[in-house]
Amino acid sequence: MYGSIFTAWRILEVMREESAASDWLFSVESLLPITTVIPVHVFLLLAHLLVEDQGQNLRQILKVTTLLAQADSSQVPNLIPVLMFKLGRPLEPVLYNDILYTLPTLGVHKVCIGQILRVIQLLGTTPQLRPVTLRLLTSLWEKQDRVYPELQRFMALSDVPSLSMGKEVQWEKLIAKAASIRDICKQRPYQHGADMLAAVSQVLNECTKPDQATPAALVLQGLHALCQAEVVCIRSTWNALSPKLSCDTRPLILKTLSELFSLVPSLTVNTAEYEVRVWRPIRFLSSHWKDMGFIITSGKRYS
């Protein structure tokens, strides 16, 4: 350990200038693809930079922190308290955001999961931060599937109306929920995709106005992932969606639907029933969209 401390001290002697610290970070980042065990002095120096940096190199430091965690998770538990400390220091709001979104990426060591989860849960006690909390939980779940029950619980909690939330926060919460549904469907469609179908339907039913296209498009992207993985049948999916969306004129929804139908050639089943149930609705939609200035070719949109 003494050798690691001495090495860190000697490197610090030549890293007093901001440009030297940036150069060192770039050199560490370039070596990571060919490294599996990171020397202890690298983590010590990184912790020092995290504490001392006033914002000039913080994003680069956080990026290297994430990459180090992926390359060698053994020292990650020692970095979590440093990030906690940094969150308590005065910084620009955007840097707080960067630190918070770095935390879930460090969930690569089982010792860290509880620490990170408690921080995220604490954020969730503030109504205005619940959209951010949901996205952080989703990011942590991508690293550790064991937090899925907590993610489900928080998604259900996001449906509970709150008088203390303004319209802007309610909108952010809806966007966060739709984005999390999409990510769950994309990341682990076979494990949890079926759990999301009710939530997808709920968002589509709630978001029918012209200014509500974004969350609807996000959950449709999730459905796209489920159809591509063949977790759900694209024919039955369209049967369920067509009453709501066959005459939808919102450009973002039209674009997302065309991406969904671009899967049809790869999922084709050579039967008469498939021809009737899938291709005819697509031809109908192609005609409908062409009248609006869209041209559909092989399920893809061109303008």
Secondary structure, 3 states (H helix, E strand, C coil): CHHHHHHHHHHHHCCCCHHHHHHHHHHHHHHHHHCCCCCHHHHHHHHHHHHHCCCCCHHHHHHHHHHHHHHCHHHHHHHHHHHHHHHCCCCCHHHHHHHHHHHHHHCCCHHHHHHHHHHHHHHHCCHHHHHHHHHHHHHHHHHCHHHHHHHHHHHHHCCCCCCCCCHHHHHHHHHHHHHHHHHHHHHCHHHHHHHHHHHHHHHHHHCCCHHHHHHHHHHHHHHHHHHHCCCCCHHHHHHHHHHHHCCCCCHHHHHHHHHHHCCHHHHCCCCHHHHHHHHHHHHHHHHHHHCCCCEEECCEEEC
